[in-house]
Amino acid sequence: NKASAAVQELANTTQSWDGNSLPAYPKGQPKITILRISIPAGAQLDTHKHPVINAGVLVSGQLTVVSKNGKTLHLKAGDSIIEVVDTAHYGINEGNIPAEIIVFYAGTIDSPITVVETR
């Protein structure tokens, strides 16, 4: 008895959520990082940027992403995000439960995945 898998495409794009084209992958040894990030209700993350291409899926809760260029994205559980690259932004959980997001970073061994902006 063979069961078939159900496949749901969550993202398929060449652009980040703000509409900009994704940059070319950098040269060097590829390194994949996968993080599960939990953002408490009411919390706002530090402003930061990602030097590498990354994408995520919000597993639970809600999350608002705000970029320094004034664009905003509202995510609810099940939504995917193709993050902005080298653009300062922050996330804020405006809900009343923790926001859980799993993020996949496609970087290289020589590059950090996140750089927090100093105040």
Backbone as ProteinMPNN parsed JSONL, in Angstrom:
{"seq_chain_A": "NKASAAVQELANTTQSWDGNSLPAYPKGQPKITILRISIPAGAQLDTHKHPVINAGVLVSGQLTVVSKNGKTLHLKAGDSIIEVVDTAHYGINEGNIPAEIIVFYAGTIDSPITVVETR", "coords_chain_A": {"N_chain_A": [[0.849, -1.183, 0.0], [0.956, 1.885, -1.141], [1.455, 5.152, -0.109], [0.901, 8.47, -1.171], [2.849, 11.442, -1.076], [1.888, 14.587, 0.204], [2.449, 17.686, -1.169], [3.176, 20.999, -0.577], [3.871, 24.02, -1.938], [5.691, 26.568, -0.484], [7.195, 28.794, -1.063], [8.596, 30.297, -3.984], [10.661, 32.001, -5.657], [12.567, 34.756, -7.013], [13.027, 36.98, -5.659], [13.351, 39.056, -2.711], [11.193, 39.702, 0.151], [10.645, 42.428, 0.0], [10.588, 43.032, -2.65], [12.969, 43.346, -4.02], [15.545, 41.999, -6.163], [17.15, 38.898, -5.469], [20.584, 38.611, -4.443], [23.56, 37.362, -6.149], [24.84, 34.136, -5.255], [27.499, 33.966, -2.898], [31.048, 33.358, -3.546], [32.928, 30.562, -2.349], [33.123, 28.061, 0.304], [30.057, 26.551, 0.679], [27.688, 26.968, 3.34], [25.091, 25.825, 5.246], [22.717, 27.008, 7.508], [20.274, 26.372, 9.922], [17.853, 27.79, 11.867], [15.693, 27.767, 14.692], [13.661, 30.119, 15.878], [12.373, 31.775, 18.64], [10.212, 34.27, 19.478], [9.222, 36.253, 22.035], [5.866, 37.23, 23.071], [5.007, 40.547, 22.339], [7.655, 41.346, 22.076], [10.396, 43.098, 20.545], [12.812, 42.682, 18.101], [16.368, 43.426, 17.871], [17.562, 45.859, 15.517], [18.843, 44.623, 12.535], [20.866, 43.018, 9.956], [21.136, 40.698, 7.222], [23.833, 39.226, 5.688], [23.622, 37.141, 3.953], [21.62, 35.041, 1.785], [18.426, 34.136, 2.928], [15.608, 32.29, 4.166], [12.378, 31.764, 5.597], [9.842, 30.091, 7.605], [6.977, 30.886, 9.309], [6.02, 29.275, 12.107], [4.266, 29.384, 14.26], [2.09, 31.789, 15.862], [2.377, 35.338, 15.262], [4.131, 37.738, 13.237], [5.662, 40.813, 12.594], [7.581, 42.343, 10.162], [9.834, 44.924, 9.697], [11.448, 47.069, 7.513], [14.358, 49.208, 7.145], [13.993, 50.84, 4.993], [11.395, 51.502, 5.073], [9.417, 49.632, 4.415], [6.92, 47.165, 5.231], [6.059, 43.947, 6.456], [3.555, 41.673, 7.242], [3.287, 38.707, 8.951], [1.599, 35.607, 9.384], [0.947, 32.529, 11.142], [2.205, 29.806, 9.288], [2.876, 31.254, 7.062], [5.406, 32.052, 4.628], [8.677, 33.574, 4.309], [10.933, 35.354, 2.337], [13.822, 36.607, 3.103], [15.139, 39.988, 3.274], [18.305, 40.948, 1.927], [21.277, 42.227, 3.182], [19.945, 44.519, 4.031], [18.864, 46.646, 6.498], [16.683, 45.738, 9.144], [13.947, 44.842, 11.35], [12.175, 42.588, 13.53], [8.944, 42.337, 15.022], [6.858, 41.091, 17.513], [3.647, 41.41, 17.653], [1.61, 40.048, 18.721], [-0.142, 37.949, 21.174], [0.963, 35.57, 21.891], [3.984, 33.541, 21.813], [6.018, 33.998, 18.895], [7.053, 31.676, 16.579], [9.597, 30.883, 14.418], [11.136, 29.195, 11.734], [14.186, 29.416, 10.217], [16.146, 29.309, 7.285], [19.419, 29.619, 6.306], [21.499, 30.394, 3.624], [24.605, 30.449, 3.361], [28.16, 31.092, 3.504], [31.174, 29.591, 4.82], [32.743, 31.661, 5.643], [31.225, 33.888, 6.202], [29.144, 35.834, 8.347], [25.781, 35.071, 9.474], [24.0, 36.885, 10.462], [24.079, 40.33, 11.26], [24.083, 42.542, 13.816], [22.89, 45.836, 14.135], [24.758, 48.497, 15.487], [24.034, 50.756, 18.104]], "CA_chain_A": [[0.0, 0.0, 0.0], [1.803, 3.069, -1.271], [0.809, 6.446, 0.132], [1.605, 9.553, -1.854], [3.136, 12.594, -0.226], [1.238, 15.855, -0.144], [3.466, 18.726, -1.266], [2.65, 22.369, -0.659], [4.964, 24.972, -2.177], [5.557, 27.728, 0.389], [7.844, 29.932, -1.712], [9.317, 30.02, -5.218], [10.841, 33.369, -6.117], [13.915, 35.307, -7.169], [12.999, 38.268, -4.98], [13.073, 39.119, -1.285], [9.823, 40.151, 0.416], [10.452, 43.846, -0.333], [10.533, 43.176, -4.106], [14.298, 43.42, -4.629], [16.098, 40.732, -6.635], [18.148, 38.294, -4.597], [21.929, 38.722, -5.003], [24.218, 36.108, -6.507], [25.455, 33.447, -4.132], [28.921, 34.297, -2.817], [32.011, 32.285, -3.754], [33.413, 29.993, -1.102], [32.502, 26.824, 0.77], [28.7, 26.783, 1.165], [27.339, 26.531, 4.694], [23.667, 25.986, 5.53], [22.361, 27.113, 8.917], [18.829, 26.381, 10.146], [17.553, 28.208, 13.225], [14.31, 27.895, 15.163], [13.718, 31.337, 16.677], [11.145, 32.048, 19.379], [10.138, 35.686, 19.827], [8.135, 36.38, 23.008], [4.783, 38.182, 22.795], [5.343, 41.931, 22.629], [9.084, 41.63, 21.926], [10.935, 43.639, 19.292], [14.21, 42.31, 17.907], [17.293, 44.49, 17.493], [17.717, 46.089, 14.082], [19.942, 43.799, 12.049], [20.804, 42.667, 8.542], [21.685, 39.394, 6.878], [24.668, 39.295, 4.488], [23.394, 35.945, 3.138], [20.235, 34.738, 1.426], [17.758, 33.286, 3.908], [14.157, 32.188, 4.026], [11.81, 31.135, 6.776], [8.418, 29.787, 7.709], [6.449, 31.165, 10.639], [5.355, 28.055, 12.541], [3.141, 29.752, 15.113], [2.033, 33.193, 16.242], [2.411, 36.337, 14.191], [5.363, 38.511, 13.245], [5.724, 41.93, 11.666], [8.962, 42.673, 9.795], [9.902, 46.314, 9.248], [12.774, 47.382, 6.986], [14.776, 50.598, 7.306], [13.508, 51.628, 3.857], [9.986, 51.838, 5.284], [8.461, 48.593, 4.022], [6.456, 46.331, 6.337], [5.453, 42.672, 6.086], [2.862, 41.026, 8.352], [3.253, 37.26, 8.778], [0.807, 34.797, 10.308], [1.412, 31.141, 11.148], [2.134, 29.132, 7.993], [3.42, 32.113, 6.005], [6.841, 32.002, 4.367], [9.321, 34.857, 4.064], [12.252, 35.4, 1.72], [14.332, 37.791, 3.777], [15.959, 40.981, 2.584], [19.734, 40.714, 2.087], [22.039, 43.465, 3.398], [19.035, 45.628, 4.305], [18.56, 46.68, 7.926], [15.277, 45.499, 9.448], [13.713, 44.208, 12.644], [10.891, 41.913, 13.676], [8.217, 42.619, 16.252], [5.723, 40.2, 17.746], [2.555, 42.227, 18.175], [0.574, 39.141, 19.201], [-0.134, 37.635, 22.6], [1.66, 34.293, 22.101], [5.297, 33.578, 21.158], [6.127, 33.743, 17.453], [8.112, 30.703, 16.312], [9.937, 30.87, 13.003], [12.296, 28.405, 11.341], [14.861, 30.176, 9.159], [17.215, 28.616, 6.578], [20.4, 30.576, 5.799], [22.396, 29.825, 2.617], [25.789, 31.298, 3.421], [29.462, 30.454, 3.335], [31.836, 29.446, 6.11], [33.446, 32.899, 5.987], [30.305, 35.014, 6.35], [28.135, 35.703, 9.399], [24.417, 35.035, 8.934], [23.291, 38.067, 10.971], [24.902, 41.399, 11.823], [23.234, 43.47, 14.563], [23.32, 47.222, 14.011], [25.112, 49.123, 16.75], [23.217, 51.949, 18.334]], "C_chain_A": [[0.889, 1.239, 0.0], [1.004, 4.337, -1.049], [1.599, 7.516, -0.614], [1.769, 10.73, -0.896], [2.358, 13.807, -0.726], [2.309, 16.948, -0.095], [2.782, 20.075, -1.417], [3.832, 23.304, -0.832], [4.725, 26.222, -1.345], [6.201, 28.977, -0.207], [8.556, 29.445, -2.96], [9.512, 31.364, -5.899], [12.306, 33.716, -6.296], [14.045, 36.64, -6.439], [12.799, 38.106, -3.477], [11.692, 39.74, -1.085], [9.584, 41.613, 0.078], [10.476, 44.101, -1.837], [11.881, 43.282, -4.785], [14.762, 42.038, -5.074], [17.122, 40.21, -5.644], [19.525, 38.416, -5.251], [22.463, 37.353, -5.409], [24.772, 35.453, -5.248], [26.94, 33.8, -4.1], [29.794, 33.093, -3.142], [32.449, 31.767, -2.382], [32.665, 28.73, -0.744], [31.104, 27.119, 1.293], [28.532, 26.261, 2.591], [25.863, 26.845, 4.908], [23.486, 26.036, 7.045], [20.84, 27.143, 9.0], [18.604, 26.723, 11.617], [16.058, 28.16, 13.483], [14.341, 29.026, 16.176], [12.357, 31.557, 17.332], [11.192, 33.488, 19.872], [8.959, 35.866, 20.782], [7.077, 37.401, 22.571], [5.234, 39.581, 23.208], [6.793, 42.304, 22.408], [9.411, 42.206, 20.557], [12.411, 43.277, 19.22], [15.062, 43.54, 17.609], [17.294, 44.657, 15.98], [18.973, 45.35, 13.63], [19.839, 43.634, 10.547], [21.469, 41.317, 8.34], [22.534, 39.545, 5.62], [24.438, 38.122, 3.543], [21.903, 35.777, 2.847], [19.643, 33.824, 2.491], [16.251, 33.355, 3.712], [13.621, 31.462, 5.242], [10.341, 30.846, 6.625], [8.004, 30.064, 9.151], [5.594, 29.971, 11.052], [4.132, 28.376, 13.393], [3.221, 31.231, 15.462], [1.944, 34.114, 15.044], [3.677, 37.152, 14.344], [5.263, 39.615, 12.205], [7.189, 42.245, 11.431], [8.948, 44.064, 9.19], [11.317, 46.59, 8.76], [13.057, 48.868, 7.139], [14.306, 51.47, 6.137], [12.0, 51.816, 3.903], [8.971, 50.801, 4.881], [8.154, 47.69, 5.207], [5.802, 45.07, 5.785], [4.83, 42.065, 7.339], [2.757, 39.534, 8.047], [2.327, 36.63, 9.812], [1.296, 33.361, 10.181], [1.178, 30.473, 9.799], [2.699, 29.946, 6.855], [4.925, 31.899, 5.858], [7.364, 33.413, 4.129], [10.663, 34.6, 3.389], [12.85, 36.708, 2.208], [15.097, 38.725, 2.85], [17.425, 40.681, 2.894], [20.431, 42.064, 2.17], [21.154, 44.698, 3.544], [18.654, 45.562, 5.78], [17.052, 46.55, 8.149], [15.168, 44.944, 10.865], [12.355, 43.523, 12.61], [10.268, 42.305, 14.997], [7.021, 41.672, 16.334], [4.636, 41.016, 18.427], [1.406, 41.377, 18.711], [0.695, 38.872, 20.685], [0.382, 36.231, 22.902], [3.026, 34.397, 21.427], [5.173, 33.324, 19.651], [7.303, 32.793, 17.26], [8.341, 30.661, 14.812], [11.159, 29.991, 12.79], [12.888, 29.097, 10.119], [16.042, 29.377, 8.621], [18.138, 29.674, 5.966], [21.335, 29.855, 4.833], [23.619, 30.729, 2.517], [27.044, 30.555, 3.04], [30.145, 30.419, 4.703], [32.499, 30.742, 6.567], [32.531, 34.079, 6.277], [29.352, 34.792, 7.521], [26.743, 35.671, 8.765], [23.614, 36.263, 9.351], [24.294, 39.053, 11.551], [23.953, 42.396, 12.503], [23.791, 44.873, 14.413], [23.644, 47.776, 15.39], [24.356, 50.424, 16.881], [24.06, 53.178, 18.484]], "O_chain_A": [[1.493, 1.589, 1.014], [-0.003, 4.573, -1.717], [2.827, 7.462, -0.673], [0.932, 10.969, -0.027], [2.2, 14.012, -1.929], [2.994, 17.105, 0.916], [1.92, 20.26, -2.277], [4.703, 23.373, 0.036], [3.686, 26.869, -1.476], [5.795, 30.095, 0.11], [9.061, 28.323, -2.999], [8.638, 31.823, -6.633], [13.182, 33.026, -5.775], [15.046, 37.342, -6.582], [12.165, 37.154, -3.021], [11.091, 40.245, -2.033], [8.436, 42.014, -0.113], [10.394, 45.252, -2.267], [11.944, 43.305, -6.014], [14.424, 41.03, -4.453], [17.872, 40.983, -5.048], [19.634, 38.335, -6.475], [21.893, 36.32, -5.059], [25.13, 36.138, -4.29], [27.572, 33.922, -5.149], [29.352, 31.95, -3.032], [32.343, 32.475, -1.381], [31.691, 28.366, -1.403], [30.964, 27.867, 2.261], [29.137, 25.266, 2.99], [25.436, 27.991, 4.766], [24.035, 25.208, 7.772], [20.188, 27.857, 8.238], [19.103, 26.032, 12.506], [15.255, 28.472, 12.605], [14.979, 28.905, 17.221], [11.323, 31.53, 16.665], [12.108, 33.873, 20.599], [7.813, 35.654, 20.387], [7.364, 38.317, 21.8], [5.776, 39.77, 24.297], [7.143, 43.477, 22.54], [8.796, 41.856, 19.55], [13.168, 43.53, 20.156], [14.554, 44.564, 17.154], [17.052, 43.698, 15.246], [20.026, 45.442, 14.261], [18.857, 44.05, 9.932], [22.255, 40.856, 9.169], [22.015, 39.952, 4.581], [24.995, 38.1, 2.445], [21.048, 36.297, 3.563], [20.276, 32.854, 2.909], [15.705, 34.32, 3.179], [14.316, 30.646, 5.847], [9.683, 31.278, 5.678], [8.603, 29.544, 10.092], [4.57, 29.687, 10.43], [3.092, 27.729, 13.27], [4.282, 31.847, 15.369], [1.499, 33.726, 13.963], [4.235, 37.251, 15.437], [4.832, 39.382, 11.076], [7.957, 42.398, 12.381], [8.161, 44.356, 8.29], [12.281, 46.375, 9.496], [12.141, 49.683, 7.247], [14.227, 52.692, 6.266], [11.386, 52.231, 2.919], [7.77, 51.048, 4.988], [9.0, 47.471, 6.074], [5.087, 45.112, 4.784], [5.488, 41.952, 8.374], [2.209, 39.141, 7.018], [2.276, 37.061, 10.964], [1.982, 33.017, 9.219], [0.089, 30.563, 9.233], [2.978, 29.402, 5.787], [5.625, 31.605, 6.828], [6.607, 34.325, 3.795], [11.432, 33.739, 3.816], [12.438, 37.787, 1.782], [15.621, 38.326, 1.81], [17.752, 40.218, 3.986], [20.207, 42.94, 1.335], [21.577, 45.805, 3.212], [18.175, 44.532, 6.253], [16.251, 47.164, 7.444], [16.174, 44.619, 11.496], [11.502, 43.833, 11.778], [10.969, 42.573, 15.973], [6.283, 41.481, 15.367], [4.7, 41.279, 19.628], [0.364, 41.901, 19.105], [1.516, 39.475, 21.375], [0.26, 35.751, 24.029], [3.218, 35.25, 20.56], [4.335, 32.541, 19.202], [8.412, 33.065, 17.719], [7.415, 30.436, 14.032], [12.108, 30.035, 13.574], [12.203, 29.334, 9.125], [16.838, 28.835, 9.387], [17.688, 30.524, 5.198], [21.903, 28.819, 5.18], [23.664, 31.65, 1.701], [27.007, 29.534, 2.353], [29.743, 31.127, 5.626], [32.787, 30.904, 7.753], [33.018, 35.17, 6.572], [28.81, 33.699, 7.682], [26.545, 36.178, 7.661], [22.657, 36.64, 8.674], [25.236, 38.667, 12.242], [23.121, 43.017, 11.841], [24.995, 45.092, 14.542], [22.902, 47.556, 16.348], [24.075, 51.103, 15.894], [23.529, 54.27, 18.683]]}, "name": "protein", "num_of_chains": 1, "seq": "NKASAAVQELANTTQSWDGNSLPAYPKGQPKITILRISIPAGAQLDTHKHPVINAGVLVSGQLTVVSKNGKTLHLKAGDSIIEVVDTAHYGINEGNIPAEIIVFYAGTIDSPITVVETR"}
